[in-house]
Amino acid sequence: MEGLGPFLVPMTLFISGAAVLIFRGPLGKAIGERIAGRSVEGADPVESEALHHEINELRYRLSEVEERLDFTDRLLAQGHVRNESGE
């Protein structure tokens, strides 16, 4: 760390300046709009609708898998109780 001392301040200034330049450009504006929740320019409504449909389909499938897992857990628990009681 001692050898880095003289370069620490100029390096920090350089990195800070580069970050300011990057985030003041189109990348920074895009990130700011995304954070603010505004829609992205040029977003295809058909593609957005398809993505929403796919997300809903995946949610449905996940709920089905969760139900199956719960059912399996109940069956295993019943089998475990039966084995302990000697049946």
Secondary structure by P-SEA (a helix, b strand, c coil): ccccccaaaaaaaaaaaaaaaaaacaaaaaaaaaaaccccccccaaaaaaaaaaaaaaaaaaaaaaaaaaaaaaaaaaaaaaaaacc
